[in-house]
Structures are given as structure tokens and as C-alpha cells.
Amino acid sequence: MPHYVAIIEDSGHDEAVGVWYPDLPGCISGGDDVDEALENAPEAIALYAQDLIEDSRELPPPRTLAELEADPEFVDDIRNHTAVLIEWPPSEDAAE
């Protein structure tokens, strides 16, 4: 299964946690903590994909973490935040 790299931005104990995808501009997720933000992450991709389909477009192919680390636009984000892989589409086991 392909995976999109997601960047977790945790602003601190009293702030929400944000998740965004370098390969999916404008696709964001969030939650009260990291676990909740990651739990919501696949839904954010689903909504993003739905918008693209409505515009007769497709999700761009995901890049690997190594490819993103080599991209000057994202190298600092990857260095300064936590990067995780989000499976897309999610496996049926993950949906249960």
C-alpha cells in the first residue's frame, strides 16, 4: 500500500496538534493530541481526494521520505517536526 508522508506540528500542551501533507497542498488534519490527529489523518485525505475527484483530478502520487528530505521546500519542516507515514487507501483492518 502507498503511504503519504505527514508532518505533525505539536504546538504544546494547551494547543491542538496539526497534521499536514507535503504532497497534498491544503490537506490538513488535527486533534487535541497526537493520537487524535493521527486517527483523523486518513479522513482528511479522503475528503481531499473527494474534492479532487469532483474537479476531475486524482491524488498525486506520494513521494518517499527521502524524496521529501531532498526537496528544499520541505527539508526544514521534516527536520523540525515529526514525519509519519499515513497509509492510503487505509487497509480494511485499520477501518475497524
Residue, then its C-alpha position, 0 to 999 in steps of 0.5 A: m500500500p502507498h503511504y503519504v508522508a505527514i508532518i505533525e506540528d505539536s504546538g504544546h500542551d494547551e494547543a491542538v496538534g496539526v497534521w499536514y501533507p507535503d504532497l497534498p497542498g491544503c490537506i490538513s488534519g488535527g486533534d487535541d493530541v497526537d493520537e487524535a490527529l493521527e486517527n483523523a489523518p486518513e479522513a482528511i485525505a479522503l475528503y481531499a481526494q473527494d474534492l479532487i475527484e469532483d474537479s476531475r483530478e486524482l491524488p498525486p502520487p506520494r513521494t518517499l521520505a527521502e524524496l521529501e528530505a531532498d526537496p528544499e521546500f520541505v527539508d526544514d519542516i521534516r527536520n523540525h517536526t515529526a514525519v509519519l507515514i499515513e497509509w492510503p487507501p487505509s487497509e480494511d483492518a485499520a477501518e475497524 
